[in-house]
Amino acid sequence: MLLYHSLLTVVPLIAVTASASVNTLPGCPATCGKLGSVPYPFGIGPNCFREGFEITCNDSYTPPKPLLGRGNIEFVDISLTLGQARVYKHIGYICYNETSITDEAEGYMNLMDSPFTFSDTRNKFTAIGCNTLAYMSMSSPKKTYETGCLAACHDPSDVTNGSCSGIGCCQIPIPKGLNYYKPSFDRNFDHSQVYQFNPCSYAFLVDVDWYQFDVADIISKNFLDRTEMLVPLVLDWAIGDKKCDEAKLNKSSYACRSEHSDCIDSSKDIDECKQPEVYPCHGRCANVEGNYSCSCPSGTRGISAGIILTLAISVCIFMVHQERKLVKAKQNFFEQNGGVLLYDKITKEKGNVTLKIFKEEELEKATNKFDKNLELGRGGQSTVYEGILDGIGKVAVKKAKVIDESRKNEFINEMAILSRINHTHVVKLLGCCLEVEVPILVYEYVPNGTLAHHIHQKNGMHPIPLDIRLRIAAESAEALAYLHSYASPPILHGDVKSTNILIDDQFRAKVSDFGASVIVPMNDAQFAELMQGTRGYLDPEYLQTGQLTEKSDVYSFGVVLSELLTGKKALYFEGSKEVKVLAPIFISAMKEGQLLEILDSQVEREGDTELLQEFAELIQECLSVKGEERPTMKEVAEELHRLRKHKQHQWVQRNSEEIESLLDESSNYYSAEKSPVYSLGKQAVMNIEAG
């Protein structure tokens, strides 16, 4: 139907010889400045180029600059053989001092309404800096995207020349067919610890064959000076939008003129009138380009009483058909969601697999048709409802709010993960409903909210004593260590955070939300995984490499431990509108010997300096930038259990009283709708997680 043909498949459009003038139309300039040749379809001056391929030779520069059209995109070189061109473009950057932004530039590039796209094989989105989170908004004719990467470091000594793995520099690939991009930066990151040696962050699309990261690029403003704010990137192009027969009619614009070139239609029209079973027409059928028309024969009308009667009968048949279709759809969903395999597993392993398969009607009844008044938690992608099931009692029911393949896969993944796990400190999956498009998951009801709620939502609640914090930490670590070391095959959680650790009525920890979890392939310590997780908890190495390992969970758990020790959120505000990131602040406090200044007041009052120092050093190890320097989760769990026992006898009497107080308060928060805090408790109680 349409010709949309990459130059890669029509090389050469004109016979290519060693002479540059052969590539250029007669009477047209063949060079401009450092651009050694200007091959057609590119050209300088009237009647020397195809539409969209004009080059302006701006001789106000010395040497003259070859620019795309009337814009400011400068050509470096053009290759007909590769169907590509290299151009210079401005970088995006942001510079800052201790308190504010001092200078910035956007560095975007817009190729819309042009035949050019950014090469996905030659370019990568690159960010340089310390504590730099850079985003890239981009679009193609059919889609828009947003991605980003994090470059982190505390000191130039952390950084290695030539490495863009996330320490000082990060790189990520781009999708195919993009014609617009715009870099930007997360302005909430704290640069007060790095601005003296790294006063600027940079983000740009660049030819990967050209850019080689150097430690000097993060020092002072060396990178701006070295590049003069310009970097090369590579463009691909397409060269037509008509059918070949149409294109050949215009000899002046037809590109495939040499004996070695060929024109190929991107797709072929079909005659719909020859396939009445697929394209029905009970009148006069006429094939048209890309479609067909159907009209009544001369002397007839399109509506009659007979047709109306036929339509009425058809409606009845349709309703019966729809009912059968619904039953069939439920069966198909059941099979697609692994229902047959799961049913076989339950049948064969009655003693080991306790997962129950629920009917959709059962869960609708349990939740009063998913009544909004029974919501326990709501997130961007799913909602968790309180329900009561016959023979089980109170449960939490997790249902997706949006239907897309990625969310469906995430629910199936969570179901598959939890069906394998039976551990005291992992939230129990009771069953699922598979006869719907996205499985509905049914969990045990955990009544006492999330760890995040108890640490951060003060509201007059009794503060958690250090021994209880250590116990929750040790139990959570024990659960994660089980996933890493004892589950078969091993399981990586992928989204460890304080809102994904639930607290039961005995103040025991239960790890939840396995939507981002993955089962480790056999004999594979690390593997590429679609980026998931929560900002503030993500492992810097995972952000840059996409390699999810058990050490990624260790880093995220280190952030949770720092929350327990400091009482601060992973991302928090402190005296200004600037968002603080807890992990680097904790590391900085440890390096500067200022641990006591960031401790939670309850923890500080307990005053066991030696224990707190050992706890903090464990956290510091978990938050190491390099994964290889972090302990395993099994080692973390063992150390936390050891810390619990250390001087525990000093706390026994005091803690028994404090636990009673905590439990009394919890029953007040989650007991009935009489309490004005109940709605907050309901939202916090089941971050299993609603999204």
C-alpha positions as CSV (number, residue, x, y, z in Angstrom):
1,M,0.0,0.0,0.0
2,L,2.6,2.5,1.0
3,L,6.3,2.8,0.3
4,Y,8.2,3.5,3.4
5,H,11.7,2.3,2.5
6,S,14.9,2.6,4.5
7,L,17.8,3.6,2.4
8,L,19.6,0.5,3.7
9,T,17.4,-1.5,1.3
10,V,17.8,0.7,-1.7
11,V,21.5,1.3,-1.6
12,P,22.6,2.6,-4.1
13,L,19.9,5.1,-5.1
14,I,22.4,6.4,-7.7
15,A,25.4,4.5,-8.8
16,V,28.2,5.1,-6.3
17,T,31.7,5.6,-7.5
18,A,34.9,7.0,-6.0
19,S,34.0,10.4,-7.4
20,A,31.9,12.5,-5.0
21,S,30.5,14.5,-7.9
22,V,28.8,11.4,-9.2
23,N,26.8,11.3,-6.0
24,T,25.8,14.9,-6.3
25,L,23.3,16.2,-8.8
26,P,24.9,18.1,-11.8
27,G,25.6,21.7,-11.1
28,C,25.2,21.3,-7.3
29,P,27.8,22.0,-4.6
30,A,29.6,18.7,-3.7
31,T,31.1,19.7,-0.3
32,C,30.6,22.1,2.6
33,G,33.3,22.8,5.2
34,K,34.5,19.6,6.8
35,L,31.7,17.6,5.1
36,G,33.7,15.9,2.4
37,S,30.8,14.9,0.1
38,V,27.1,15.8,-0.1
39,P,25.5,12.7,-1.9
40,Y,22.0,12.8,-3.3
41,P,19.3,12.7,-1.8
42,F,21.1,15.3,0.2
43,G,22.0,18.5,-1.6
44,I,22.9,22.2,-1.2
45,G,20.8,24.8,-3.1
46,P,17.6,24.7,-5.2
47,N,16.8,21.5,-7.1
48,C,19.8,19.7,-5.6
49,F,18.0,17.6,-2.9
50,R,14.9,15.5,-2.2
51,E,12.4,17.1,0.1
52,G,13.5,16.8,3.7
53,F,17.2,16.3,2.8
54,E,18.3,20.0,2.2
55,I,21.6,21.0,3.6
56,T,22.4,24.7,4.2
57,C,26.1,25.6,3.9
58,N,26.4,28.4,6.5
59,D,29.6,30.3,5.4
60,S,29.4,32.7,8.4
61,Y,31.5,30.1,10.2
62,T,35.1,29.3,9.4
63,P,35.1,26.6,8.0
64,P,31.5,26.8,6.8
65,K,29.0,24.5,8.7
66,P,26.7,22.1,6.8
67,L,23.3,22.4,8.6
68,L,20.1,20.4,8.2
69,G,17.5,22.6,6.4
70,R,17.2,26.0,8.1
71,G,18.0,24.6,11.6
72,N,21.1,24.3,13.7
73,I,21.8,20.6,13.4
74,E,25.3,20.3,12.0
75,F,26.3,17.3,9.8
76,V,29.6,15.5,10.5
77,D,29.5,12.9,7.8
78,I,27.0,11.0,5.6
79,S,27.2,7.4,4.5
80,L,24.9,6.1,1.7
81,T,26.3,2.6,2.2
82,L,25.0,2.5,5.8
83,G,22.0,4.7,5.2
84,Q,23.2,6.9,8.1
85,A,24.5,10.4,9.0
86,R,26.3,11.7,12.0
87,V,25.3,15.1,13.3
88,Y,26.3,17.3,16.2
89,K,23.7,18.3,18.8
90,H,23.8,20.3,22.1
91,I,23.9,18.3,25.3
92,G,21.5,18.8,28.2
93,Y,23.0,19.8,31.5
94,I,22.3,21.3,34.9
95,C,24.8,23.0,37.2
96,Y,24.4,23.7,40.9
97,N,26.0,24.9,44.1
98,E,25.2,23.8,47.6
99,T,21.8,25.3,47.7
100,S,20.5,26.1,44.2
101,I,20.7,25.6,40.4
102,T,23.2,28.0,38.8
103,D,22.9,27.1,35.1
104,E,21.1,24.7,32.8
105,A,20.3,23.8,29.2
106,E,17.7,21.4,27.7
107,G,19.5,19.9,24.8
108,Y,16.4,18.4,23.1
109,M,16.2,17.5,19.4
110,N,13.1,17.4,17.2
111,L,13.1,15.5,13.9
112,M,9.3,15.3,13.5
113,D,8.0,15.9,10.0
114,S,11.4,14.8,8.6
115,P,12.6,11.6,7.1
116,F,15.1,11.1,9.9
117,T,15.1,8.9,13.1
118,F,17.7,8.4,15.8
119,S,19.6,5.2,15.2
120,D,18.8,2.6,17.9
121,T,21.9,0.6,17.0
122,R,24.5,3.4,17.2
123,N,23.2,5.7,19.9
124,K,22.6,5.4,23.7
125,F,21.1,7.7,26.2
126,T,23.9,8.7,28.5
127,A,24.1,10.5,31.9
128,I,27.2,11.8,33.7
129,G,27.5,13.0,37.3
130,C,27.2,12.0,40.9
131,N,23.8,11.7,42.5
132,T,22.4,12.3,39.0
133,L,19.0,10.8,38.0
134,A,18.4,11.8,34.3
135,Y,15.2,11.1,32.3
136,M,14.7,11.0,28.6
137,S,11.3,11.8,27.1
138,M,11.1,10.5,23.6
139,S,8.5,9.7,20.8
140,S,8.1,8.0,17.5
141,P,5.2,8.6,15.1
142,K,3.1,5.9,16.9
143,K,4.3,5.9,20.6
144,T,5.8,8.0,23.4
145,Y,8.3,6.7,25.9
146,E,10.1,7.8,29.0
147,T,13.1,6.2,30.5
148,G,16.0,7.2,32.8
149,C,19.2,6.1,34.4
150,L,21.1,6.9,37.6
151,A,24.8,7.9,37.9
152,A,25.9,7.8,41.5
153,C,29.3,8.3,43.3
154,H,30.5,9.8,46.5
155,D,34.0,10.6,45.5
156,P,36.1,10.6,42.2
157,S,38.0,7.7,43.5
158,D,34.8,5.6,43.2
159,V,34.8,6.1,39.4
160,T,36.6,4.0,36.7
161,N,37.7,5.3,33.3
162,G,35.8,3.7,30.4
163,S,32.9,2.3,32.5
164,C,29.4,3.5,32.1
165,S,27.8,1.0,34.5
166,G,26.3,3.5,36.9
167,I,29.2,4.8,38.9
168,G,29.7,8.4,37.6
169,C,28.2,7.4,34.3
170,C,25.3,5.4,33.0
171,Q,24.0,4.4,29.6
172,I,20.8,2.7,28.3
173,P,19.7,1.8,24.8
174,I,16.8,3.5,23.0
175,P,13.8,2.1,21.1
176,K,13.7,2.0,17.3
177,G,12.1,4.8,15.2
178,L,12.4,7.7,17.6
179,N,12.2,11.2,16.0
180,Y,12.1,13.4,19.2
181,Y,13.9,13.3,22.5
182,K,14.3,15.7,25.4
183,P,16.5,15.0,28.4
184,S,15.7,16.3,31.9
185,F,16.9,15.8,35.5
186,D,15.4,14.9,38.9
187,R,15.8,18.2,40.7
188,N,15.2,16.7,44.1
189,F,18.5,15.0,44.5
190,D,20.8,16.3,47.1
191,H,24.2,17.5,45.6
192,S,25.5,19.2,48.8
193,Q,28.1,16.4,49.3
194,V,29.4,16.3,45.7
195,Y,29.0,19.8,44.1
196,Q,32.5,20.9,45.0
197,F,34.1,18.4,42.7
198,N,31.1,17.6,40.5
199,P,29.2,20.9,39.9
200,C,27.2,19.7,36.9
201,S,25.2,16.8,35.6
202,Y,24.9,16.0,31.9
203,A,22.4,14.0,29.8
204,F,22.5,13.4,26.1
205,L,22.0,11.0,23.2
206,V,25.4,10.1,21.7
207,D,27.1,7.9,19.2
208,V,28.5,5.0,21.4
209,D,31.5,4.6,19.1
210,W,32.5,8.1,19.8
211,Y,32.0,8.5,23.6
212,Q,34.4,7.0,26.0
213,F,33.8,7.9,29.6
214,D,36.7,9.6,31.5
215,V,36.8,10.3,35.2
216,A,37.7,13.9,34.2
217,D,34.2,14.3,32.8
218,I,32.7,14.6,36.3
219,I,35.3,17.0,37.6
220,S,34.6,20.7,37.5
221,K,33.2,21.7,34.1
222,N,35.7,19.7,32.1
223,F,33.1,18.0,30.0
224,L,31.4,21.2,28.9
225,D,34.8,22.7,28.0
226,R,36.0,19.5,26.2
227,T,32.9,19.1,24.0
228,E,32.0,22.7,23.6
229,M,28.5,21.5,24.6
230,L,28.2,19.4,21.4
231,V,28.3,15.6,21.0
232,P,27.8,13.5,17.8
233,L,24.8,11.2,17.3
234,V,23.7,9.0,14.4
235,L,20.6,9.4,12.3
236,D,18.8,6.8,10.1
237,W,16.4,7.9,7.4
238,A,13.5,6.7,5.2
239,I,12.9,8.0,1.8
240,G,9.3,7.8,0.4
241,D,5.6,7.4,1.2
242,K,4.0,6.4,-2.1
243,K,3.5,3.1,-4.0
244,C,6.2,2.3,-6.5
245,D,3.8,2.8,-9.5
246,E,2.9,6.2,-8.2
247,A,6.4,7.2,-7.4
248,K,7.7,6.3,-10.9
249,L,5.3,8.8,-12.5
250,N,7.3,11.7,-11.2
251,K,10.7,11.3,-12.8
252,S,12.2,14.3,-11.1
253,S,11.6,13.0,-7.6
254,Y,11.9,9.3,-8.2
255,A,14.8,8.1,-6.2
256,C,15.5,4.6,-7.6
257,R,17.0,5.8,-10.9
258,S,20.3,3.8,-11.2
259,E,20.4,0.3,-12.8
260,H,21.4,-1.2,-9.5
261,S,18.6,0.3,-7.4
262,D,15.1,-1.2,-6.9
263,C,11.8,0.1,-5.6
264,I,9.8,-2.2,-3.2
265,D,6.3,-1.6,-1.9
266,S,6.1,-2.0,1.9
267,S,2.9,-4.0,1.6
268,K,0.5,-5.2,-1.1
269,D,-3.1,-4.3,-1.7
270,I,-5.7,-7.2,-1.6
271,D,-9.0,-7.5,-3.4
272,E,-11.5,-7.7,-0.5
273,C,-14.4,-8.5,-2.9
274,K,-12.8,-11.8,-3.7
275,Q,-13.1,-12.9,-0.1
276,P,-16.8,-12.4,0.8
277,E,-16.6,-14.8,3.8
278,V,-14.1,-12.4,5.4
279,Y,-15.4,-9.1,3.9
280,P,-19.2,-9.6,3.5
281,C,-21.2,-7.5,1.0
282,H,-24.7,-8.3,-0.1
283,G,-24.8,-5.5,-2.6
284,R,-22.4,-4.2,-5.2
285,C,-18.7,-4.7,-4.0
286,A,-15.9,-2.5,-5.3
287,N,-12.3,-2.8,-4.4
288,V,-10.4,0.5,-3.6
289,E,-6.9,1.1,-2.5
290,G,-6.5,-0.4,1.0
291,N,-10.2,-1.0,1.4
292,Y,-13.5,-1.9,-0.3
293,S,-17.0,-0.3,-0.7
294,C,-20.4,-2.0,-0.7
295,S,-23.5,-0.3,-2.3
296,C,-27.0,-1.4,-3.1
297,P,-27.8,-2.4,-6.8
298,S,-29.8,0.2,-8.8
299,G,-33.5,0.2,-8.0
300,T,-33.2,-1.4,-4.6
301,R,-33.1,0.0,-1.0
302,G,-31.1,-1.2,1.9
303,I,-33.8,-1.6,4.5
304,S,-37.0,-3.8,4.5
305,A,-39.4,-5.3,7.0
306,G,-37.8,-8.7,6.3
307,I,-34.4,-7.3,7.2
308,I,-35.8,-5.9,10.5
309,L,-37.3,-9.3,11.4
310,T,-34.0,-10.9,10.5
311,L,-32.2,-8.4,12.8
312,A,-34.5,-9.2,15.7
313,I,-33.9,-12.9,15.3
314,S,-30.2,-12.2,15.0
315,V,-30.2,-10.3,18.3
316,C,-31.7,-13.3,20.1
317,I,-29.1,-15.6,18.5
318,F,-26.4,-13.1,19.4
319,M,-27.4,-13.0,23.1
320,V,-27.3,-16.8,23.3
321,H,-24.0,-16.8,21.5
322,Q,-22.6,-14.1,23.9
323,E,-23.6,-16.3,26.9
324,R,-21.7,-19.2,25.4
325,K,-18.8,-16.9,24.5
326,L,-18.6,-15.8,28.1
327,V,-18.4,-19.4,29.4
328,K,-15.8,-20.1,26.7
329,A,-13.8,-16.9,27.6
330,K,-13.7,-17.9,31.3
331,Q,-12.4,-21.3,30.2
332,N,-9.8,-19.7,28.0
333,F,-8.6,-17.3,30.7
334,F,-8.4,-20.3,33.1
335,E,-6.1,-22.1,30.7
336,Q,-4.0,-19.0,29.7
337,N,-3.4,-18.2,33.4
338,G,-2.0,-21.6,34.1
339,G,-5.1,-23.0,35.7
340,V,-4.8,-26.5,34.3
341,L,-1.2,-26.8,35.5
342,L,-2.0,-25.4,38.9
343,Y,-5.0,-27.7,39.3
344,D,-2.8,-30.7,38.4
345,K,-0.2,-29.5,40.9
346,I,-2.8,-29.2,43.7
347,T,-4.3,-32.6,42.8
348,K,-0.9,-34.4,42.8
349,E,0.6,-32.7,45.8
350,K,-2.3,-32.3,48.3
351,G,0.0,-32.3,51.3
352,N,2.4,-29.6,50.0
353,V,0.2,-27.3,47.9
354,T,-2.7,-25.6,49.8
355,L,-3.5,-23.1,47.1
356,K,-7.3,-23.0,46.4
357,I,-8.8,-22.0,43.1
358,F,-11.8,-19.7,43.6
359,K,-14.7,-18.9,41.3
360,E,-15.3,-15.3,40.3
361,E,-18.7,-15.4,41.9
362,E,-17.2,-16.5,45.3
363,L,-14.9,-13.4,45.4
364,E,-17.7,-11.1,44.2
365,K,-19.8,-12.3,47.1
366,A,-16.9,-12.1,49.6
367,T,-16.2,-8.4,48.7
368,N,-19.8,-7.4,48.0
369,K,-18.9,-7.1,44.3
370,F,-15.7,-5.3,45.1
371,D,-17.3,-2.6,47.2
372,K,-15.3,0.6,47.5
373,N,-16.1,0.7,51.2
374,L,-14.2,-2.5,51.6
375,E,-10.9,-1.2,50.1
376,L,-7.9,-1.9,52.2
377,G,-5.3,-0.3,49.8
378,R,-5.2,1.3,46.4
379,G,-2.2,1.8,44.1
380,G,-1.6,2.8,40.5
381,Q,-2.2,-0.6,39.1
382,S,-4.4,-2.6,41.6
383,T,-6.7,-2.4,44.6
384,V,-6.9,-4.7,47.6
385,Y,-10.2,-5.4,49.2
386,E,-11.3,-6.9,52.5
387,G,-13.4,-9.9,52.1
388,I,-15.0,-12.7,54.1
389,L,-14.9,-16.2,52.6
390,D,-17.0,-19.2,53.9
391,G,-14.8,-21.6,55.9
392,I,-11.8,-19.2,55.9
393,G,-13.0,-15.9,57.4
394,K,-11.4,-12.6,56.7
395,V,-9.1,-12.3,53.7
396,A,-7.4,-9.7,51.5
397,V,-8.4,-9.8,47.8
398,K,-6.0,-8.2,45.2
399,K,-7.5,-7.2,41.9
400,A,-5.8,-5.4,39.0
401,K,-7.4,-2.0,38.0
402,V,-6.0,-1.9,34.4
403,I,-5.8,-4.7,31.9
404,D,-2.6,-4.9,30.0
405,E,-0.2,-7.7,29.2
406,S,2.6,-6.5,31.6
407,R,0.2,-6.2,34.5
408,K,-1.3,-9.6,33.7
409,N,2.1,-11.2,33.6
410,E,3.0,-9.5,36.9
411,F,-0.1,-11.0,38.7
412,I,0.6,-14.5,37.2
413,N,4.2,-14.1,38.3
414,E,3.2,-13.2,41.9
415,M,0.9,-16.2,42.0
416,A,3.6,-18.5,40.7
417,I,6.1,-17.2,43.2
418,L,3.9,-17.4,46.3
419,S,2.5,-20.8,45.4
420,R,6.1,-22.1,45.9
421,I,6.7,-20.5,49.3
422,N,5.7,-21.6,52.8
423,H,7.5,-19.5,55.4
424,T,6.3,-18.0,58.7
425,H,7.5,-14.5,57.7
426,V,6.2,-14.5,54.1
427,V,2.6,-13.4,53.6
428,K,0.6,-16.5,52.6
429,L,-1.3,-16.8,49.3
430,L,-4.5,-18.6,50.1
431,G,-5.7,-19.0,46.5
432,C,-6.6,-17.3,43.3
433,C,-9.3,-16.8,40.7
434,L,-8.1,-17.7,37.2
435,E,-11.3,-17.5,35.1
436,V,-10.8,-13.7,34.6
437,E,-8.5,-11.9,32.3
438,V,-6.0,-11.0,35.0
439,P,-5.9,-13.4,38.0
440,I,-7.4,-12.2,41.3
441,L,-5.2,-13.1,44.2
442,V,-6.4,-14.0,47.7
443,Y,-4.1,-13.6,50.7
444,E,-4.2,-14.1,54.4
445,Y,-5.4,-11.0,56.2
446,V,-2.6,-9.2,58.1
447,P,-4.3,-6.8,60.5
448,N,-1.6,-4.5,61.8
449,G,-0.5,-2.4,58.9
450,T,2.9,-2.0,57.2
451,L,6.2,-1.4,58.8
452,A,6.3,2.0,57.0
453,H,3.1,2.9,58.8
454,H,4.5,2.1,62.2
455,I,7.8,3.9,61.6
456,H,6.6,7.0,59.9
457,Q,3.0,7.6,60.8
458,K,3.5,8.8,64.4
459,N,0.0,10.2,65.2
460,G,0.7,9.7,68.9
461,M,1.5,6.0,68.6
462,H,3.9,4.5,71.0
463,P,7.4,4.5,69.4
464,I,8.8,1.0,68.5
465,P,11.6,0.0,70.9
466,L,14.9,-1.0,69.4
467,D,14.6,-4.7,70.3
468,I,11.3,-4.9,68.4
469,R,12.9,-3.1,65.4
470,L,15.7,-5.6,65.4
471,R,13.3,-8.5,65.6
472,I,11.2,-7.2,62.7
473,A,14.5,-6.6,60.8
474,A,15.8,-10.1,61.6
475,E,12.5,-11.8,60.7
476,S,12.3,-9.9,57.4
477,A,15.9,-10.8,56.6
478,E,15.2,-14.4,57.5
479,A,12.4,-14.5,54.9
480,L,14.5,-12.9,52.2
481,A,17.4,-15.2,53.0
482,Y,15.0,-18.2,52.6
483,L,13.9,-16.9,49.2
484,H,17.6,-16.5,48.1
485,S,19.2,-19.6,49.6
486,Y,16.6,-22.2,50.4
487,A,13.7,-21.8,47.9
488,S,14.2,-24.1,44.9
489,P,14.8,-22.5,42.5
490,P,16.0,-19.3,44.3
491,I,13.7,-16.3,44.2
492,L,14.6,-12.6,44.1
493,H,12.1,-10.2,45.6
494,G,12.8,-7.2,43.4
495,D,10.9,-4.6,45.4
496,V,12.0,-4.7,49.0
497,K,10.7,-1.7,50.9
498,S,9.1,-0.9,54.3
499,T,5.6,-0.8,52.8
500,N,6.1,-4.4,51.6
501,I,6.7,-5.7,55.1
502,L,3.5,-6.3,57.0
503,I,3.0,-6.5,60.7
504,D,0.7,-9.1,62.2
505,D,-1.2,-8.9,65.5
506,Q,1.8,-10.2,67.4
507,F,4.1,-7.6,65.8
508,R,5.8,-10.2,63.7
509,A,7.0,-9.4,60.2
510,K,5.6,-10.8,57.0
511,V,7.3,-9.9,53.6
512,S,4.7,-9.2,50.9
513,D,4.2,-8.1,47.3
514,F,6.0,-10.4,44.9
515,G,4.7,-8.7,41.7
516,A,8.3,-7.7,40.8
517,S,9.9,-10.9,41.9
518,V,11.7,-13.3,39.6
519,I,12.7,-17.0,39.7
520,V,16.4,-17.3,39.1
521,P,17.2,-19.5,36.1
522,M,19.3,-22.6,36.9
523,N,23.1,-21.9,36.9
524,D,22.5,-18.2,36.5
525,A,23.6,-15.8,39.2
526,Q,22.3,-12.8,37.4
527,F,20.2,-11.9,34.4
528,A,18.6,-9.0,32.6
529,E,15.2,-8.1,33.8
530,L,12.7,-5.4,32.9
531,M,13.3,-2.6,35.4
532,Q,10.9,-2.6,38.3
533,G,11.1,-1.4,41.9
534,T,10.6,1.8,43.9
535,R,12.6,5.0,43.8
536,G,14.8,5.4,46.9
537,Y,15.2,1.6,47.3
538,L,16.7,0.6,43.9
539,D,20.2,-0.8,43.7
540,P,22.4,1.6,41.7
541,E,24.0,-1.4,39.9
542,Y,20.6,-2.8,38.9
543,L,19.6,0.7,37.6
544,Q,22.5,0.8,35.3
545,T,23.0,-2.8,34.1
546,G,19.5,-4.2,34.4
547,Q,21.1,-7.2,36.1
548,L,18.9,-8.2,39.1
549,T,20.9,-10.2,41.7
550,E,20.4,-11.2,45.3
551,K,22.6,-8.2,46.2
552,S,19.9,-5.9,44.7
553,D,17.5,-7.1,47.4
554,V,20.3,-6.6,50.0
555,Y,20.7,-3.0,48.9
556,S,17.0,-2.3,49.1
557,F,16.8,-4.1,52.5
558,G,19.7,-1.8,53.7
559,V,17.4,1.2,53.0
560,V,14.7,-0.5,55.1
561,L,17.2,-1.0,57.9
562,S,18.3,2.7,57.7
563,E,14.6,3.6,58.0
564,L,14.3,1.5,61.2
565,L,17.4,3.1,62.7
566,T,16.7,6.8,61.7
567,G,12.9,6.9,61.6
568,K,13.2,8.7,58.2
569,K,11.6,7.7,54.9
570,A,13.7,6.5,51.9
571,L,12.7,9.8,50.3
572,Y,11.9,12.6,52.7
573,F,11.6,16.4,53.1
574,E,13.6,18.2,55.7
575,G,13.2,21.9,56.2
576,S,12.7,22.7,52.5
577,K,10.9,21.5,49.4
578,E,14.0,19.5,48.3
579,V,13.6,15.8,48.5
580,K,16.4,14.0,50.5
581,V,17.5,10.5,49.6
582,L,18.1,8.5,52.8
583,A,20.7,6.0,51.5
584,P,23.5,8.5,50.5
585,I,22.8,10.7,53.5
586,F,23.2,7.7,55.8
587,I,26.5,6.7,54.2
588,S,27.7,10.3,54.4
589,A,26.8,10.4,58.1
590,M,28.7,7.2,58.8
591,K,31.8,8.4,56.9
592,E,31.8,11.7,58.9
593,G,31.2,10.1,62.2
594,Q,27.7,11.8,62.6
595,L,25.6,8.7,63.2
596,L,24.0,10.0,66.4
597,E,22.7,13.1,64.6
598,I,20.4,11.1,62.3
599,L,19.2,8.5,64.7
600,D,15.5,8.2,65.6
601,S,14.9,9.8,69.0
602,Q,13.5,6.5,70.5
603,V,16.6,4.6,69.3
604,E,18.9,7.2,70.6
605,R,17.2,7.2,74.0
606,E,17.9,3.5,74.5
607,G,21.6,4.6,74.3
608,D,23.5,1.3,73.6
609,T,26.2,3.0,71.5
610,E,28.1,-0.2,70.8
611,L,25.0,-2.0,69.5
612,L,23.9,1.0,67.4
613,Q,27.4,1.3,65.8
614,E,27.4,-2.4,64.8
615,F,23.8,-2.1,63.5
616,A,24.8,1.0,61.5
617,E,28.0,-0.7,60.1
618,L,25.8,-3.6,58.9
619,I,23.5,-1.1,57.1
620,Q,26.6,0.6,55.6
621,E,27.8,-2.7,54.1
622,C,24.3,-3.4,52.6
623,L,24.3,0.1,51.0
624,S,27.7,-0.4,49.3
625,V,27.6,1.0,45.7
626,K,29.3,-2.2,44.4
627,G,27.2,-5.3,44.9
628,E,30.2,-7.5,45.4
629,E,31.0,-5.6,48.6
630,R,27.6,-6.2,50.2
631,P,26.9,-9.2,52.4
632,T,24.5,-12.0,51.4
633,M,21.0,-11.9,52.9
634,K,21.8,-15.0,54.9
635,E,24.8,-13.1,56.5
636,V,22.5,-10.1,57.2
637,A,19.9,-12.3,58.9
638,E,22.6,-14.0,61.0
639,E,24.1,-10.7,62.1
640,L,20.7,-9.2,63.0
641,H,19.9,-12.3,65.1
642,R,23.3,-11.8,66.9
643,L,22.6,-8.1,67.5
644,R,19.2,-9.1,69.0
645,K,20.8,-11.3,71.5
646,H,23.4,-8.7,72.4
647,K,22.5,-7.3,75.8
648,Q,18.9,-8.4,75.3
649,H,18.5,-9.1,79.0
650,Q,18.6,-5.3,79.6
651,W,15.4,-4.9,77.6
652,V,13.2,-7.9,78.5
653,Q,11.1,-6.3,81.2
654,R,10.8,-3.0,79.5
655,N,9.8,-4.5,76.1
656,S,7.1,-6.8,77.5
657,E,5.3,-3.7,78.7
658,E,6.0,-1.8,75.5
659,I,4.6,-4.6,73.3
660,E,1.4,-4.7,75.3
661,S,1.1,-0.9,74.8
662,L,1.8,-1.3,71.0
663,L,-0.8,-4.0,70.6
664,D,-3.4,-2.1,72.6
665,E,-2.8,0.9,70.2
666,S,-2.9,-1.4,67.1
667,S,-6.3,-2.8,68.2
668,N,-7.6,0.7,68.5
669,Y,-6.4,1.6,65.0
670,Y,-7.7,-1.5,63.2
671,S,-10.7,-2.6,65.2
672,A,-13.7,-0.8,63.9
673,E,-15.0,2.1,61.9
674,K,-15.6,4.0,65.1
675,S,-12.0,5.2,65.0
676,P,-11.3,8.2,62.8
677,V,-7.9,6.6,62.1
678,Y,-9.4,3.4,60.7
679,S,-9.4,4.6,57.1
680,L,-5.7,5.3,57.3
681,G,-5.1,1.9,58.9
682,K,-7.1,0.2,56.1
683,Q,-5.0,1.9,53.5
684,A,-1.8,0.9,55.2
685,V,-2.8,-2.6,56.2
686,M,-2.5,-4.4,52.8
687,N,0.3,-3.0,50.7
688,I,0.6,-6.4,49.2
689,E,0.9,-4.1,47.3
690,A,-2.0,-2.3,45.6
691,G,0.3,-1.4,42.7
